[in-house]
Amino acid sequence: MGNRVALVTGSTRGLGKEMCLELGRRGFRVAMNYANNRECAELAFAELRAVQPESWLVAGDVTDEAMAPDICRQVADSLGPIDVLVLNATCLQPQLPIDEYDWAFHQRMLDFFVKSPVLMTKACLPHMRRQRWGRVIHITSEVFALGSPNFSAYVAAKGGQTGLARSHARELASSGITVNMVAPGWIPVERHECEPQQDRNAYVAQVPAGRFGTPADVAAAVAYLASDAAGFVTGQTIAVNGGNTVA
C-alpha cells in the first residue's frame, strides 16, 4: 500500500485518529484532517508521523463547498492524489425528543453526513476514475438499523448517508471504485467521558458480545475495505458492534 494515499476526514481524535494510525501502519501515506483545535491536531499528527513519516495534516471544513475540494488539492500537492477517502467527520449528536430539534439542527446533521460526503467524493473521483482504482469508505452508525429514539436528526442523516453510499457503489463499480460503510456501535472515545455509568452498563447489557468495542476494532474494518483484498466488495455495511445488529 506504500504508493497509496488515504485521507480520513475529522481524524485528530477518537475513531478517526485510530483509523489514521492503522492505515499508516499498513503502509498508506495518510492525510489527517481537522477543522478546529490546532493544538489537539498537532499532538495527534505527531503520533501519526511516528508511525508513518509520509503523512500530512490538513485543516479545513469538509462541509464547506469551497473548502472541501481545496482540502483534496492540498493533500494531492503534499502526498499525491487521494486513492482512499474515509468519510469520518462528525459533529455533536445530542439526544433530544422530536419537538426539541429545530430545522437548523437537522440541516447541520445533513451537512456533515450527506453534503460533506458528496463534496469530498466528487473532489476525489477524477483521479480514482483515471486509475480505475479507488476506495470510498463511509463511517455510518448502528443507529440507522436500530432506529434509536431521541436521536431522530442523527438517525435520519445517517439514513441519508447510507442511501447515498449504496447508490454511489452501484454507479462507480464499473470504474473500479468501491464504496462501502463501516457502522460502529457505541465505541467510547474522548467525547463520551462524561456519559453516566448506568448508561454505559445498559448499552453493554444488550450487546451479545458483552463488551464495548474499541477504536482499533473499527480501524481494522476500515483498513480491510481500503485494501486490495476488498476489491470485489462494494455497497456493503460492516457493523462493528459485537452483534448488536444482525442483518
Residue pairs with C-beta under 8 A, 6 or more apart in sequence:
1 23
1 26
1 27
1 28
1 226
1 227
2 27
2 28
2 29
3 80
4 27
4 28
4 29
4 83
4 84
4 226
5 28
5 29
5 30
5 31
5 75
5 76
5 79
5 80
5 81
5 82
5 83
5 84
6 20
6 23
6 28
6 29
6 30
6 31
6 82
6 83
6 84
6 85
6 86
6 226
7 30
7 31
7 33
7 58
7 71
7 72
7 75
7 82
7 84
7 85
7 86
7 120
7 124
8 16
8 19
8 20
8 23
8 30
8 31
8 32
8 33
8 86
8 88
9 16
9 33
9 62
9 71
9 85
9 86
9 87
9 88
9 89
9 116
9 120
10 16
10 33
10 34
10 35
10 62
10 88
10 89
10 90
11 17
11 19
11 20
11 32
11 33
11 34
11 44
11 86
11 88
11 89
12 32
12 33
12 34
12 37
12 40
12 41
12 44
12 45
12 57
13 40
13 44
13 189
13 190
13 191
14 187
14 189
14 190
14 191
14 215
15 88
15 139
15 184
15 187
15 189
15 215
15 218
15 219
16 32
16 86
16 88
16 89
17 32
17 44
17 47
17 48
17 215
18 215
18 216
18 218
18 219
19 86
19 88
19 215
19 218
19 219
19 222
19 223
20 30
20 32
20 44
20 48
20 55
21 47
21 48
21 51
21 219
22 216
22 219
22 220
22 222
22 223
23 30
23 52
23 84
23 86
23 219
23 222
23 223
23 226
24 30
24 48
24 51
24 52
24 55
25 51
25 52
26 223
26 227
27 52
28 52
28 84
28 226
29 52
29 54
29 55
29 56
29 79
29 80
30 48
30 52
30 54
30 55
30 56
31 55
31 56
31 57
31 58
31 75
31 78
31 79
31 82
32 41
32 44
32 45
32 48
32 55
32 56
32 57
32 58
33 57
33 58
33 59
33 60
33 62
33 71
33 89
34 40
34 41
34 44
34 57
34 59
35 59
35 60
35 61
35 62
35 89
38 59
41 57
41 59
42 57
45 55
45 57
48 55
49 55
54 79
55 79
56 74
56 75
56 78
56 79
58 71
58 74
58 75
58 78
60 67
60 68
60 70
60 71
60 74
61 67
61 68
62 68
62 71
62 89
62 116
62 119
62 120
63 89
63 111
63 112
63 115
63 116
63 119
65 119
68 116
68 119
68 120
68 123
69 119
69 122
69 123
71 120
71 123
72 82
72 120
72 123
72 124
73 123
75 82
76 82
76 127
81 124
81 127
82 124
82 127
82 128
83 127
83 128
83 131
83 133
83 134
83 135
84 134
84 135
84 137
84 226
85 120
85 121
85 124
85 134
85 135
85 136
85 137
86 137
86 139
86 222
86 226
87 116
87 117
87 120
87 121
87 136
87 137
87 138
87 139
87 161
88 139
89 112
89 116
90 112
90 113
90 139
91 108
91 109
91 112
93 151
93 154
95 150
95 151
96 150
97 150
98 152
101 152
101 153
105 153
106 153
106 156
106 157
109 153
109 154
109 156
109 157
110 157
110 160
112 157
113 157
113 158
113 160
113 161
114 157
114 160
114 161
114 164
117 138
117 161
117 164
117 165
118 164
121 136
121 168
124 134
124 136
125 134
125 172
125 177
127 134
128 134
128 172
128 175
128 176
128 177
129 175
129 177
131 176
132 175
132 176
133 176
133 177
134 172
134 175
134 176
134 177
134 178
135 177
135 178
135 180
135 225
135 226
135 230
136 165
136 168
136 172
136 177
136 178
136 179
136 180
137 179
137 180
137 181
137 182
137 222
137 225
137 226
138 161
138 162
138 164
138 165
138 179
138 180
138 181
138 182
139 181
139 182
139 184
139 218
139 222
140 158
140 161
140 162
140 165
140 181
140 182
140 183
140 237
141 154
141 158
141 183
141 184
142 183
142 184
142 185
142 239
142 241
142 244
142 245
143 151
143 154
143 155
143 158
144 155
144 158
144 159
144 162
144 183
145 183
145 239
145 245
145 247
146 244
146 245
147 155
148 154
148 155
161 181
162 181
162 237
165 179
165 180
165 181
165 235
166 179
166 235
168 179
169 178
169 179
169 180
169 234
169 235
169 236
170 235
172 178
172 179
172 234
173 234
173 235
178 225
178 230
178 231
178 233
178 234
179 234
179 235
180 225
180 230
180 233
180 234
180 235
180 236
180 237
180 238
181 236
181 237
181 238
182 218
182 221
182 222
182 225
182 237
182 238
182 240
183 237
183 238
183 239
183 240
183 241
183 245
184 213
184 217
184 218
184 240
184 241
185 203
185 207
185 212
185 213
185 239
185 240
185 241
185 242
185 244
185 245
186 192
186 203
186 212
186 213
186 241
187 212
187 213
187 214
187 215
187 217
187 218
187 240
188 195
188 200
188 212
189 215
200 212
203 212
204 210
204 211
204 212
206 244
207 241
207 242
207 243
207 244
208 242
208 243
208 244
209 242
209 243
210 242
211 242
213 240
213 241
213 242
217 240
218 240
221 238
221 240
224 230
224 238
225 233
225 238
237 247
239 245
239 247
